[in-house]
Amino acid sequence: MAEEITLSVFRGDRSGGREQEYKIPAIPGMVVLDALHYIQAHQASDLAVRWNCKAAHCGSCSAEINGSAKLLCKTRVDDYEDEVIHVRPMHTFPVIKDLVTDVSWNYEKLRQIPAFQPAVNAPFTMQQRDVDRIQEFRKCIECFLCQNICHVLREHDAKDAYWGPRMMIRMAELEMHPLDTADRVDLLKGAAGVGYCNITKCCTVVCPQGINITDNGIIPLKERVADKYFDPLGGLVRKMHK
């Protein structure tokens, strides 16, 4: 490993900014978050970076490292040996300062998703396969890397049309719960815009928890929307029943 590491870190706020280079000593086992802490301690005490657990469980230290969406605490600097490590804030969300972004939009949308609604006097017994199915989605740490990499949100800034992968797996967690009685299909087709996802699987690739967002979450939700709105036989049955 090289004796010295060069980091090019974005410094700025909502009005703009630029990358600034810092050279720090290489320490075996150092992750990018360690390197930023060294910069804070010795070179730029005003460098803003959000973090909490440093164990890839809180989802706070999301950023872009050499163009890839990653957690700062999970990315080793020796993965970039002989390279300048470029660290920038998430592109999809407004910059507050330096590497800290405003992700409050995500929480606004989460509050709009109907909560778990069990049937009255429903027996709380479940098959293990149902538990396993929804447990995968509960591993989400809300790092919002999937939201950052989603091209609908990132390239088109279509937050008014599509709520993004994180909201899809939240609704999948509820929709696939065998004891839940709420119907979120209208929301999925309408305001949440599940139809805008074109299954590129970028969100699955960047998920630090290994959640299969696309295959296990978004595609089944698309199928539910298709069954309700685009299946002619099902539509006829519902019309007759209504």
Biotite code that builds the C-alpha atoms (Angstrom):
import biotite.structure as struc

atoms = struc.array([
    struc.Atom([0.000, 0.000, 0.000], chain_id="A", res_id=1, res_name="MET", atom_name="CA", element="C"),
    struc.Atom([1.209, 3.531, -0.790], chain_id="A", res_id=2, res_name="ALA", atom_name="CA", element="C"),
    struc.Atom([2.526, 5.600, 2.106], chain_id="A", res_id=3, res_name="GLU", atom_name="CA", element="C"),
    struc.Atom([0.240, 8.496, 1.237], chain_id="A", res_id=4, res_name="GLU", atom_name="CA", element="C"),
    struc.Atom([-3.359, 8.783, 0.048], chain_id="A", res_id=5, res_name="ILE", atom_name="CA", element="C"),
    struc.Atom([-4.826, 11.601, -2.005], chain_id="A", res_id=6, res_name="THR", atom_name="CA", element="C"),
    struc.Atom([-8.477, 12.453, -1.540], chain_id="A", res_id=7, res_name="LEU", atom_name="CA", element="C"),
    struc.Atom([-10.333, 14.971, -3.651], chain_id="A", res_id=8, res_name="SER", atom_name="CA", element="C"),
    struc.Atom([-13.317, 16.003, -1.542], chain_id="A", res_id=9, res_name="VAL", atom_name="CA", element="C"),
    struc.Atom([-16.228, 18.187, -2.569], chain_id="A", res_id=10, res_name="PHE", atom_name="CA", element="C"),
    struc.Atom([-16.420, 21.409, -0.563], chain_id="A", res_id=11, res_name="ARG", atom_name="CA", element="C"),
    struc.Atom([-19.431, 23.644, -0.994], chain_id="A", res_id=12, res_name="GLY", atom_name="CA", element="C"),
    struc.Atom([-23.142, 24.128, -0.390], chain_id="A", res_id=13, res_name="ASP", atom_name="CA", element="C"),
    struc.Atom([-26.390, 24.661, -2.318], chain_id="A", res_id=14, res_name="ARG", atom_name="CA", element="C"),
    struc.Atom([-24.921, 27.599, -4.201], chain_id="A", res_id=15, res_name="SER", atom_name="CA", element="C"),
    struc.Atom([-22.059, 25.509, -5.612], chain_id="A", res_id=16, res_name="GLY", atom_name="CA", element="C"),
    struc.Atom([-18.587, 24.286, -4.804], chain_id="A", res_id=17, res_name="GLY", atom_name="CA", element="C"),
    struc.Atom([-15.592, 22.342, -6.040], chain_id="A", res_id=18, res_name="ARG", atom_name="CA", element="C"),
    struc.Atom([-13.327, 19.461, -5.111], chain_id="A", res_id=19, res_name="GLU", atom_name="CA", element="C"),
    struc.Atom([-10.324, 20.131, -2.903], chain_id="A", res_id=20, res_name="GLN", atom_name="CA", element="C"),
    struc.Atom([-7.354, 17.782, -2.602], chain_id="A", res_id=21, res_name="GLU", atom_name="CA", element="C"),
    struc.Atom([-5.986, 16.499, 0.696], chain_id="A", res_id=22, res_name="TYR", atom_name="CA", element="C"),
    struc.Atom([-2.985, 14.231, 1.230], chain_id="A", res_id=23, res_name="LYS", atom_name="CA", element="C"),
    struc.Atom([-3.004, 12.022, 4.303], chain_id="A", res_id=24, res_name="ILE", atom_name="CA", element="C"),
    struc.Atom([-0.840, 9.134, 5.555], chain_id="A", res_id=25, res_name="PRO", atom_name="CA", element="C"),
    struc.Atom([-2.020, 5.643, 4.652], chain_id="A", res_id=26, res_name="ALA", atom_name="CA", element="C"),
    struc.Atom([-3.047, 3.492, 7.602], chain_id="A", res_id=27, res_name="ILE", atom_name="CA", element="C"),
    struc.Atom([-3.670, -0.255, 7.086], chain_id="A", res_id=28, res_name="PRO", atom_name="CA", element="C"),
    struc.Atom([-7.358, -1.097, 7.216], chain_id="A", res_id=29, res_name="GLY", atom_name="CA", element="C"),
    struc.Atom([-8.431, 2.528, 6.767], chain_id="A", res_id=30, res_name="MET", atom_name="CA", element="C"),
    struc.Atom([-11.843, 3.158, 5.248], chain_id="A", res_id=31, res_name="VAL", atom_name="CA", element="C"),
    struc.Atom([-12.827, 6.363, 3.464], chain_id="A", res_id=32, res_name="VAL", atom_name="CA", element="C"),
    struc.Atom([-14.685, 7.601, 6.546], chain_id="A", res_id=33, res_name="LEU", atom_name="CA", element="C"),
    struc.Atom([-11.464, 7.229, 8.559], chain_id="A", res_id=34, res_name="ASP", atom_name="CA", element="C"),
    struc.Atom([-9.654, 9.298, 5.963], chain_id="A", res_id=35, res_name="ALA", atom_name="CA", element="C"),
    struc.Atom([-12.278, 12.046, 6.193], chain_id="A", res_id=36, res_name="LEU", atom_name="CA", element="C"),
    struc.Atom([-11.990, 12.012, 9.980], chain_id="A", res_id=37, res_name="HIS", atom_name="CA", element="C"),
    struc.Atom([-8.233, 12.457, 9.644], chain_id="A", res_id=38, res_name="TYR", atom_name="CA", element="C"),
    struc.Atom([-8.818, 15.457, 7.378], chain_id="A", res_id=39, res_name="ILE", atom_name="CA", element="C"),
    struc.Atom([-11.248, 16.904, 9.923], chain_id="A", res_id=40, res_name="GLN", atom_name="CA", element="C"),
    struc.Atom([-8.738, 16.424, 12.748], chain_id="A", res_id=41, res_name="ALA", atom_name="CA", element="C"),
    struc.Atom([-5.633, 17.743, 11.010], chain_id="A", res_id=42, res_name="HIS", atom_name="CA", element="C"),
    struc.Atom([-6.449, 19.791, 7.918], chain_id="A", res_id=43, res_name="GLN", atom_name="CA", element="C"),
    struc.Atom([-10.059, 20.996, 7.647], chain_id="A", res_id=44, res_name="ALA", atom_name="CA", element="C"),
    struc.Atom([-12.053, 20.999, 10.864], chain_id="A", res_id=45, res_name="SER", atom_name="CA", element="C"),
    struc.Atom([-15.051, 22.520, 9.079], chain_id="A", res_id=46, res_name="ASP", atom_name="CA", element="C"),
    struc.Atom([-15.465, 19.593, 6.655], chain_id="A", res_id=47, res_name="LEU", atom_name="CA", element="C"),
    struc.Atom([-19.073, 18.408, 6.975], chain_id="A", res_id=48, res_name="ALA", atom_name="CA", element="C"),
    struc.Atom([-19.818, 14.686, 6.744], chain_id="A", res_id=49, res_name="VAL", atom_name="CA", element="C"),
    struc.Atom([-22.741, 12.753, 8.180], chain_id="A", res_id=50, res_name="ARG", atom_name="CA", element="C"),
    struc.Atom([-22.061, 9.475, 10.003], chain_id="A", res_id=51, res_name="TRP", atom_name="CA", element="C"),
    struc.Atom([-23.140, 7.587, 13.100], chain_id="A", res_id=52, res_name="ASN", atom_name="CA", element="C"),
    struc.Atom([-22.360, 3.901, 13.649], chain_id="A", res_id=53, res_name="CYS", atom_name="CA", element="C"),
    struc.Atom([-19.337, 3.312, 11.388], chain_id="A", res_id=54, res_name="LYS", atom_name="CA", element="C"),
    struc.Atom([-20.593, -0.265, 11.028], chain_id="A", res_id=55, res_name="ALA", atom_name="CA", element="C"),
    struc.Atom([-22.761, -0.053, 7.885], chain_id="A", res_id=56, res_name="ALA", atom_name="CA", element="C"),
    struc.Atom([-25.963, -0.270, 9.921], chain_id="A", res_id=57, res_name="HIS", atom_name="CA", element="C"),
    struc.Atom([-27.190, 3.312, 10.248], chain_id="A", res_id=58, res_name="CYS", atom_name="CA", element="C"),
    struc.Atom([-27.064, 4.355, 6.583], chain_id="A", res_id=59, res_name="GLY", atom_name="CA", element="C"),
    struc.Atom([-25.885, 7.871, 7.453], chain_id="A", res_id=60, res_name="SER", atom_name="CA", element="C"),
    struc.Atom([-22.590, 8.067, 5.548], chain_id="A", res_id=61, res_name="CYS", atom_name="CA", element="C"),
    struc.Atom([-23.903, 7.709, 2.003], chain_id="A", res_id=62, res_name="SER", atom_name="CA", element="C"),
    struc.Atom([-21.820, 9.419, -0.687], chain_id="A", res_id=63, res_name="ALA", atom_name="CA", element="C"),
    struc.Atom([-20.332, 8.940, -4.135], chain_id="A", res_id=64, res_name="GLU", atom_name="CA", element="C"),
    struc.Atom([-16.792, 7.570, -4.281], chain_id="A", res_id=65, res_name="ILE", atom_name="CA", element="C"),
    struc.Atom([-15.131, 7.754, -7.686], chain_id="A", res_id=66, res_name="ASN", atom_name="CA", element="C"),
    struc.Atom([-18.570, 7.999, -9.236], chain_id="A", res_id=67, res_name="GLY", atom_name="CA", element="C"),
    struc.Atom([-20.100, 5.006, -7.425], chain_id="A", res_id=68, res_name="SER", atom_name="CA", element="C"),
    struc.Atom([-22.758, 5.220, -4.724], chain_id="A", res_id=69, res_name="ALA", atom_name="CA", element="C"),
    struc.Atom([-21.283, 3.727, -1.541], chain_id="A", res_id=70, res_name="LYS", atom_name="CA", element="C"),
    struc.Atom([-21.180, 3.935, 2.226], chain_id="A", res_id=71, res_name="LEU", atom_name="CA", element="C"),
    struc.Atom([-18.068, 5.771, 3.423], chain_id="A", res_id=72, res_name="LEU", atom_name="CA", element="C"),
    struc.Atom([-17.631, 3.408, 6.365], chain_id="A", res_id=73, res_name="CYS", atom_name="CA", element="C"),
    struc.Atom([-17.757, 0.289, 4.193], chain_id="A", res_id=74, res_name="LYS", atom_name="CA", element="C"),
    struc.Atom([-15.313, 1.382, 1.475], chain_id="A", res_id=75, res_name="THR", atom_name="CA", element="C"),
    struc.Atom([-11.629, 0.672, 2.060], chain_id="A", res_id=76, res_name="ARG", atom_name="CA", element="C"),
    struc.Atom([-9.058, 3.115, 0.749], chain_id="A", res_id=77, res_name="VAL", atom_name="CA", element="C"),
    struc.Atom([-6.764, 0.284, -0.381], chain_id="A", res_id=78, res_name="ASP", atom_name="CA", element="C"),
    struc.Atom([-9.412, -0.587, -2.979], chain_id="A", res_id=79, res_name="ASP", atom_name="CA", element="C"),
    struc.Atom([-8.212, 2.545, -4.775], chain_id="A", res_id=80, res_name="TYR", atom_name="CA", element="C"),
    struc.Atom([-4.468, 2.020, -4.566], chain_id="A", res_id=81, res_name="GLU", atom_name="CA", element="C"),
    struc.Atom([-2.541, 4.426, -6.829], chain_id="A", res_id=82, res_name="ASP", atom_name="CA", element="C"),
    struc.Atom([-5.761, 6.349, -7.520], chain_id="A", res_id=83, res_name="GLU", atom_name="CA", element="C"),
    struc.Atom([-7.038, 9.695, -6.350], chain_id="A", res_id=84, res_name="VAL", atom_name="CA", element="C"),
    struc.Atom([-10.161, 9.033, -4.282], chain_id="A", res_id=85, res_name="ILE", atom_name="CA", element="C"),
    struc.Atom([-12.900, 11.447, -5.344], chain_id="A", res_id=86, res_name="HIS", atom_name="CA", element="C"),
    struc.Atom([-15.572, 11.871, -2.673], chain_id="A", res_id=87, res_name="VAL", atom_name="CA", element="C"),
    struc.Atom([-18.745, 13.759, -3.525], chain_id="A", res_id=88, res_name="ARG", atom_name="CA", element="C"),
    struc.Atom([-22.221, 14.053, -1.975], chain_id="A", res_id=89, res_name="PRO", atom_name="CA", element="C"),
    struc.Atom([-25.170, 12.109, -3.365], chain_id="A", res_id=90, res_name="MET", atom_name="CA", element="C"),
    struc.Atom([-26.184, 13.653, -6.671], chain_id="A", res_id=91, res_name="HIS", atom_name="CA", element="C"),
    struc.Atom([-29.944, 13.165, -6.391], chain_id="A", res_id=92, res_name="THR", atom_name="CA", element="C"),
    struc.Atom([-30.497, 15.258, -3.267], chain_id="A", res_id=93, res_name="PHE", atom_name="CA", element="C"),
    struc.Atom([-29.742, 18.934, -2.511], chain_id="A", res_id=94, res_name="PRO", atom_name="CA", element="C"),
    struc.Atom([-26.401, 19.639, -0.866], chain_id="A", res_id=95, res_name="VAL", atom_name="CA", element="C"),
    struc.Atom([-26.540, 21.203, 2.599], chain_id="A", res_id=96, res_name="ILE", atom_name="CA", element="C"),
    struc.Atom([-22.788, 21.474, 3.105], chain_id="A", res_id=97, res_name="LYS", atom_name="CA", element="C"),
    struc.Atom([-19.861, 19.502, 1.695], chain_id="A", res_id=98, res_name="ASP", atom_name="CA", element="C"),
    struc.Atom([-20.844, 15.805, 1.832], chain_id="A", res_id=99, res_name="LEU", atom_name="CA", element="C"),
    struc.Atom([-24.114, 16.298, 3.722], chain_id="A", res_id=100, res_name="VAL", atom_name="CA", element="C"),
    struc.Atom([-27.309, 16.212, 1.642], chain_id="A", res_id=101, res_name="THR", atom_name="CA", element="C"),
    struc.Atom([-30.935, 16.963, 2.425], chain_id="A", res_id=102, res_name="ASP", atom_name="CA", element="C"),
    struc.Atom([-32.799, 13.642, 2.230], chain_id="A", res_id=103, res_name="VAL", atom_name="CA", element="C"),
    struc.Atom([-35.984, 14.865, 3.951], chain_id="A", res_id=104, res_name="SER", atom_name="CA", element="C"),
    struc.Atom([-38.025, 14.261, 0.774], chain_id="A", res_id=105, res_name="TRP", atom_name="CA", element="C"),
    struc.Atom([-37.725, 10.533, 1.391], chain_id="A", res_id=106, res_name="ASN", atom_name="CA", element="C"),
    struc.Atom([-39.306, 10.800, 4.823], chain_id="A", res_id=107, res_name="TYR", atom_name="CA", element="C"),
    struc.Atom([-42.133, 12.917, 3.455], chain_id="A", res_id=108, res_name="GLU", atom_name="CA", element="C"),
    struc.Atom([-42.992, 10.119, 1.041], chain_id="A", res_id=109, res_name="LYS", atom_name="CA", element="C"),
    struc.Atom([-42.639, 7.402, 3.678], chain_id="A", res_id=110, res_name="LEU", atom_name="CA", element="C"),
    struc.Atom([-45.271, 9.188, 5.776], chain_id="A", res_id=111, res_name="ARG", atom_name="CA", element="C"),
    struc.Atom([-47.681, 9.062, 2.821], chain_id="A", res_id=112, res_name="GLN", atom_name="CA", element="C"),
    struc.Atom([-47.606, 5.260, 2.593], chain_id="A", res_id=113, res_name="ILE", atom_name="CA", element="C"),
    struc.Atom([-50.603, 3.688, 4.386], chain_id="A", res_id=114, res_name="PRO", atom_name="CA", element="C"),
    struc.Atom([-49.460, 1.897, 7.516], chain_id="A", res_id=115, res_name="ALA", atom_name="CA", element="C"),
    struc.Atom([-49.902, -1.787, 8.334], chain_id="A", res_id=116, res_name="PHE", atom_name="CA", element="C"),
    struc.Atom([-53.608, -2.563, 8.759], chain_id="A", res_id=117, res_name="GLN", atom_name="CA", element="C"),
    struc.Atom([-54.361, -6.008, 10.207], chain_id="A", res_id=118, res_name="PRO", atom_name="CA", element="C"),
    struc.Atom([-57.813, -7.538, 9.970], chain_id="A", res_id=119, res_name="ALA", atom_name="CA", element="C"),
    struc.Atom([-59.997, -7.192, 13.052], chain_id="A", res_id=120, res_name="VAL", atom_name="CA", element="C"),
    struc.Atom([-59.404, -10.128, 15.404], chain_id="A", res_id=121, res_name="ASN", atom_name="CA", element="C"),
    struc.Atom([-56.975, -11.647, 12.901], chain_id="A", res_id=122, res_name="ALA", atom_name="CA", element="C"),
    struc.Atom([-54.929, -14.533, 14.311], chain_id="A", res_id=123, res_name="PRO", atom_name="CA", element="C"),
    struc.Atom([-51.296, -13.481, 14.327], chain_id="A", res_id=124, res_name="PHE", atom_name="CA", element="C"),
    struc.Atom([-49.959, -16.693, 12.868], chain_id="A", res_id=125, res_name="THR", atom_name="CA", element="C"),
    struc.Atom([-47.777, -16.787, 9.771], chain_id="A", res_id=126, res_name="MET", atom_name="CA", element="C"),
    struc.Atom([-46.012, -19.348, 7.641], chain_id="A", res_id=127, res_name="GLN", atom_name="CA", element="C"),
    struc.Atom([-42.220, -19.175, 7.796], chain_id="A", res_id=128, res_name="GLN", atom_name="CA", element="C"),
    struc.Atom([-42.010, -18.598, 4.047], chain_id="A", res_id=129, res_name="ARG", atom_name="CA", element="C"),
    struc.Atom([-44.118, -15.447, 4.478], chain_id="A", res_id=130, res_name="ASP", atom_name="CA", element="C"),
    struc.Atom([-41.864, -14.253, 7.292], chain_id="A", res_id=131, res_name="VAL", atom_name="CA", element="C"),
    struc.Atom([-38.776, -14.799, 5.145], chain_id="A", res_id=132, res_name="ASP", atom_name="CA", element="C"),
    struc.Atom([-40.327, -12.977, 2.210], chain_id="A", res_id=133, res_name="ARG", atom_name="CA", element="C"),
    struc.Atom([-40.987, -9.716, 4.033], chain_id="A", res_id=134, res_name="ILE", atom_name="CA", element="C"),
    struc.Atom([-37.978, -9.917, 6.360], chain_id="A", res_id=135, res_name="GLN", atom_name="CA", element="C"),
    struc.Atom([-35.646, -9.191, 3.449], chain_id="A", res_id=136, res_name="GLU", atom_name="CA", element="C"),
    struc.Atom([-37.199, -5.741, 2.967], chain_id="A", res_id=137, res_name="PHE", atom_name="CA", element="C"),
    struc.Atom([-36.922, -4.950, 6.682], chain_id="A", res_id=138, res_name="ARG", atom_name="CA", element="C"),
    struc.Atom([-33.127, -5.063, 6.391], chain_id="A", res_id=139, res_name="LYS", atom_name="CA", element="C"),
    struc.Atom([-33.206, -1.628, 4.706], chain_id="A", res_id=140, res_name="CYS", atom_name="CA", element="C"),
    struc.Atom([-31.051, 0.894, 6.600], chain_id="A", res_id=141, res_name="ILE", atom_name="CA", element="C"),
    struc.Atom([-32.401, 3.872, 4.632], chain_id="A", res_id=142, res_name="GLU", atom_name="CA", element="C"),
    struc.Atom([-29.030, 4.919, 3.282], chain_id="A", res_id=143, res_name="CYS", atom_name="CA", element="C"),
    struc.Atom([-30.928, 6.045, 0.145], chain_id="A", res_id=144, res_name="PHE", atom_name="CA", element="C"),
    struc.Atom([-28.146, 4.894, -2.167], chain_id="A", res_id=145, res_name="LEU", atom_name="CA", element="C"),
    struc.Atom([-30.837, 3.191, -4.241], chain_id="A", res_id=146, res_name="CYS", atom_name="CA", element="C"),
    struc.Atom([-32.698, 6.497, -4.478], chain_id="A", res_id=147, res_name="GLN", atom_name="CA", element="C"),
    struc.Atom([-29.484, 8.235, -5.499], chain_id="A", res_id=148, res_name="ASN", atom_name="CA", element="C"),
    struc.Atom([-28.673, 5.788, -8.290], chain_id="A", res_id=149, res_name="ILE", atom_name="CA", element="C"),
    struc.Atom([-32.225, 5.493, -9.683], chain_id="A", res_id=150, res_name="CYS", atom_name="CA", element="C"),
    struc.Atom([-32.072, 7.146, -13.127], chain_id="A", res_id=151, res_name="HIS", atom_name="CA", element="C"),
    struc.Atom([-35.669, 8.420, -12.867], chain_id="A", res_id=152, res_name="VAL", atom_name="CA", element="C"),
    struc.Atom([-34.742, 10.449, -9.802], chain_id="A", res_id=153, res_name="LEU", atom_name="CA", element="C"),
    struc.Atom([-31.104, 11.118, -10.680], chain_id="A", res_id=154, res_name="ARG", atom_name="CA", element="C"),
    struc.Atom([-31.168, 11.980, -14.365], chain_id="A", res_id=155, res_name="GLU", atom_name="CA", element="C"),
    struc.Atom([-34.733, 13.231, -14.778], chain_id="A", res_id=156, res_name="HIS", atom_name="CA", element="C"),
    struc.Atom([-35.393, 14.612, -11.270], chain_id="A", res_id=157, res_name="ASP", atom_name="CA", element="C"),
    struc.Atom([-38.896, 13.149, -11.538], chain_id="A", res_id=158, res_name="ALA", atom_name="CA", element="C"),
    struc.Atom([-39.631, 13.072, -7.816], chain_id="A", res_id=159, res_name="LYS", atom_name="CA", element="C"),
    struc.Atom([-43.157, 14.262, -8.552], chain_id="A", res_id=160, res_name="ASP", atom_name="CA", element="C"),
    struc.Atom([-43.786, 11.163, -10.708], chain_id="A", res_id=161, res_name="ALA", atom_name="CA", element="C"),
    struc.Atom([-41.840, 8.308, -9.056], chain_id="A", res_id=162, res_name="TYR", atom_name="CA", element="C"),
    struc.Atom([-41.083, 7.743, -5.389], chain_id="A", res_id=163, res_name="TRP", atom_name="CA", element="C"),
    struc.Atom([-38.049, 5.555, -5.951], chain_id="A", res_id=164, res_name="GLY", atom_name="CA", element="C"),
    struc.Atom([-36.837, 2.066, -4.965], chain_id="A", res_id=165, res_name="PRO", atom_name="CA", element="C"),
    struc.Atom([-36.839, 2.678, -1.205], chain_id="A", res_id=166, res_name="ARG", atom_name="CA", element="C"),
    struc.Atom([-40.553, 3.482, -1.233], chain_id="A", res_id=167, res_name="MET", atom_name="CA", element="C"),
    struc.Atom([-41.252, 0.489, -3.446], chain_id="A", res_id=168, res_name="MET", atom_name="CA", element="C"),
    struc.Atom([-39.709, -1.993, -1.015], chain_id="A", res_id=169, res_name="ILE", atom_name="CA", element="C"),
    struc.Atom([-41.512, -0.321, 1.883], chain_id="A", res_id=170, res_name="ARG", atom_name="CA", element="C"),
    struc.Atom([-44.799, -0.919, 0.093], chain_id="A", res_id=171, res_name="MET", atom_name="CA", element="C"),
    struc.Atom([-43.693, -4.418, -0.889], chain_id="A", res_id=172, res_name="ALA", atom_name="CA", element="C"),
    struc.Atom([-42.994, -5.165, 2.780], chain_id="A", res_id=173, res_name="GLU", atom_name="CA", element="C"),
    struc.Atom([-46.595, -4.193, 3.611], chain_id="A", res_id=174, res_name="LEU", atom_name="CA", element="C"),
    struc.Atom([-48.359, -5.496, 0.497], chain_id="A", res_id=175, res_name="GLU", atom_name="CA", element="C"),
    struc.Atom([-46.786, -8.950, 0.833], chain_id="A", res_id=176, res_name="MET", atom_name="CA", element="C"),
    struc.Atom([-47.601, -9.265, 4.525], chain_id="A", res_id=177, res_name="HIS", atom_name="CA", element="C"),
    struc.Atom([-50.258, -12.006, 4.766], chain_id="A", res_id=178, res_name="PRO", atom_name="CA", element="C"),
    struc.Atom([-52.089, -10.246, 7.607], chain_id="A", res_id=179, res_name="LEU", atom_name="CA", element="C"),
    struc.Atom([-52.259, -6.784, 6.046], chain_id="A", res_id=180, res_name="ASP", atom_name="CA", element="C"),
    struc.Atom([-55.621, -5.662, 4.618], chain_id="A", res_id=181, res_name="THR", atom_name="CA", element="C"),
    struc.Atom([-54.747, -2.275, 3.121], chain_id="A", res_id=182, res_name="ALA", atom_name="CA", element="C"),
    struc.Atom([-54.712, -1.851, -0.661], chain_id="A", res_id=183, res_name="ASP", atom_name="CA", element="C"),
    struc.Atom([-51.867, 0.292, -1.969], chain_id="A", res_id=184, res_name="ARG", atom_name="CA", element="C"),
    struc.Atom([-52.169, -0.678, -5.643], chain_id="A", res_id=185, res_name="VAL", atom_name="CA", element="C"),
    struc.Atom([-53.920, 2.566, -6.593], chain_id="A", res_id=186, res_name="ASP", atom_name="CA", element="C"),
    struc.Atom([-51.138, 4.523, -4.909], chain_id="A", res_id=187, res_name="LEU", atom_name="CA", element="C"),
    struc.Atom([-48.502, 2.441, -6.701], chain_id="A", res_id=188, res_name="LEU", atom_name="CA", element="C"),
    struc.Atom([-50.018, 3.125, -10.115], chain_id="A", res_id=189, res_name="LYS", atom_name="CA", element="C"),
    struc.Atom([-50.770, 6.755, -9.350], chain_id="A", res_id=190, res_name="GLY", atom_name="CA", element="C"),
    struc.Atom([-48.654, 9.043, -7.166], chain_id="A", res_id=191, res_name="ALA", atom_name="CA", element="C"),
    struc.Atom([-45.899, 6.510, -6.391], chain_id="A", res_id=192, res_name="ALA", atom_name="CA", element="C"),
    struc.Atom([-45.428, 5.803, -10.108], chain_id="A", res_id=193, res_name="GLY", atom_name="CA", element="C"),
    struc.Atom([-44.152, 2.217, -10.045], chain_id="A", res_id=194, res_name="VAL", atom_name="CA", element="C"),
    struc.Atom([-44.606, 2.114, -13.821], chain_id="A", res_id=195, res_name="GLY", atom_name="CA", element="C"),
    struc.Atom([-41.684, 4.514, -14.278], chain_id="A", res_id=196, res_name="TYR", atom_name="CA", element="C"),
    struc.Atom([-39.195, 1.869, -13.114], chain_id="A", res_id=197, res_name="CYS", atom_name="CA", element="C"),
    struc.Atom([-37.736, 0.138, -16.173], chain_id="A", res_id=198, res_name="ASN", atom_name="CA", element="C"),
    struc.Atom([-36.007, -2.671, -14.247], chain_id="A", res_id=199, res_name="ILE", atom_name="CA", element="C"),
    struc.Atom([-32.357, -1.693, -14.783], chain_id="A", res_id=200, res_name="THR", atom_name="CA", element="C"),
    struc.Atom([-31.551, -3.205, -11.347], chain_id="A", res_id=201, res_name="LYS", atom_name="CA", element="C"),
    struc.Atom([-29.108, -0.395, -10.478], chain_id="A", res_id=202, res_name="CYS", atom_name="CA", element="C"),
    struc.Atom([-30.759, -0.095, -7.069], chain_id="A", res_id=203, res_name="CYS", atom_name="CA", element="C"),
    struc.Atom([-30.143, -3.762, -6.321], chain_id="A", res_id=204, res_name="THR", atom_name="CA", element="C"),
    struc.Atom([-26.473, -3.453, -7.282], chain_id="A", res_id=205, res_name="VAL", atom_name="CA", element="C"),
    struc.Atom([-25.727, -0.606, -4.848], chain_id="A", res_id=206, res_name="VAL", atom_name="CA", element="C"),
    struc.Atom([-27.752, -1.870, -1.860], chain_id="A", res_id=207, res_name="CYS", atom_name="CA", element="C"),
    struc.Atom([-25.252, -2.443, 1.000], chain_id="A", res_id=208, res_name="PRO", atom_name="CA", element="C"),
    struc.Atom([-27.661, -4.886, 2.649], chain_id="A", res_id=209, res_name="GLN", atom_name="CA", element="C"),
    struc.Atom([-27.935, -7.104, -0.412], chain_id="A", res_id=210, res_name="GLY", atom_name="CA", element="C"),
    struc.Atom([-31.698, -6.648, -0.770], chain_id="A", res_id=211, res_name="ILE", atom_name="CA", element="C"),
    struc.Atom([-32.948, -7.865, -4.143], chain_id="A", res_id=212, res_name="ASN", atom_name="CA", element="C"),
    struc.Atom([-35.005, -4.723, -4.609], chain_id="A", res_id=213, res_name="ILE", atom_name="CA", element="C"),
    struc.Atom([-35.956, -5.256, -8.241], chain_id="A", res_id=214, res_name="THR", atom_name="CA", element="C"),
    struc.Atom([-36.740, -8.970, -8.521], chain_id="A", res_id=215, res_name="ASP", atom_name="CA", element="C"),
    struc.Atom([-38.307, -9.490, -5.094], chain_id="A", res_id=216, res_name="ASN", atom_name="CA", element="C"),
    struc.Atom([-39.910, -6.088, -4.560], chain_id="A", res_id=217, res_name="GLY", atom_name="CA", element="C"),
    struc.Atom([-40.571, -3.915, -7.592], chain_id="A", res_id=218, res_name="ILE", atom_name="CA", element="C"),
    struc.Atom([-41.467, -6.614, -10.135], chain_id="A", res_id=219, res_name="ILE", atom_name="CA", element="C"),
    struc.Atom([-44.118, -8.248, -7.875], chain_id="A", res_id=220, res_name="PRO", atom_name="CA", element="C"),
    struc.Atom([-45.620, -4.791, -7.272], chain_id="A", res_id=221, res_name="LEU", atom_name="CA", element="C"),
    struc.Atom([-45.720, -4.152, -11.022], chain_id="A", res_id=222, res_name="LYS", atom_name="CA", element="C"),
    struc.Atom([-47.511, -7.479, -11.428], chain_id="A", res_id=223, res_name="GLU", atom_name="CA", element="C"),
    struc.Atom([-50.138, -6.467, -8.879], chain_id="A", res_id=224, res_name="ARG", atom_name="CA", element="C"),
    struc.Atom([-50.751, -3.217, -10.725], chain_id="A", res_id=225, res_name="VAL", atom_name="CA", element="C"),
    struc.Atom([-50.978, -5.068, -14.054], chain_id="A", res_id=226, res_name="ALA", atom_name="CA", element="C"),
    struc.Atom([-53.407, -7.615, -12.608], chain_id="A", res_id=227, res_name="ASP", atom_name="CA", element="C"),
    struc.Atom([-55.724, -4.874, -11.387], chain_id="A", res_id=228, res_name="LYS", atom_name="CA", element="C"),
    struc.Atom([-55.581, -2.404, -14.247], chain_id="A", res_id=229, res_name="TYR", atom_name="CA", element="C"),
    struc.Atom([-54.497, -4.240, -17.392], chain_id="A", res_id=230, res_name="PHE", atom_name="CA", element="C"),
    struc.Atom([-55.879, -7.789, -17.096], chain_id="A", res_id=231, res_name="ASP", atom_name="CA", element="C"),
    struc.Atom([-59.079, -7.740, -19.230], chain_id="A", res_id=232, res_name="PRO", atom_name="CA", element="C"),
    struc.Atom([-60.596, -10.852, -17.659], chain_id="A", res_id=233, res_name="LEU", atom_name="CA", element="C"),
    struc.Atom([-59.900, -9.627, -14.147], chain_id="A", res_id=234, res_name="GLY", atom_name="CA", element="C"),
    struc.Atom([-61.338, -6.216, -15.040], chain_id="A", res_id=235, res_name="GLY", atom_name="CA", element="C"),
    struc.Atom([-64.522, -7.820, -16.346], chain_id="A", res_id=236, res_name="LEU", atom_name="CA", element="C"),
    struc.Atom([-64.921, -9.896, -13.178], chain_id="A", res_id=237, res_name="VAL", atom_name="CA", element="C"),
    struc.Atom([-64.428, -6.834, -10.983], chain_id="A", res_id=238, res_name="ARG", atom_name="CA", element="C"),
    struc.Atom([-66.883, -4.817, -13.063], chain_id="A", res_id=239, res_name="LYS", atom_name="CA", element="C"),
    struc.Atom([-69.538, -7.532, -12.760], chain_id="A", res_id=240, res_name="MET", atom_name="CA", element="C"),
    struc.Atom([-68.901, -7.880, -9.029], chain_id="A", res_id=241, res_name="HIS", atom_name="CA", element="C"),
    struc.Atom([-69.145, -4.118, -8.570], chain_id="A", res_id=242, res_name="LYS", atom_name="CA", element="C"),
])
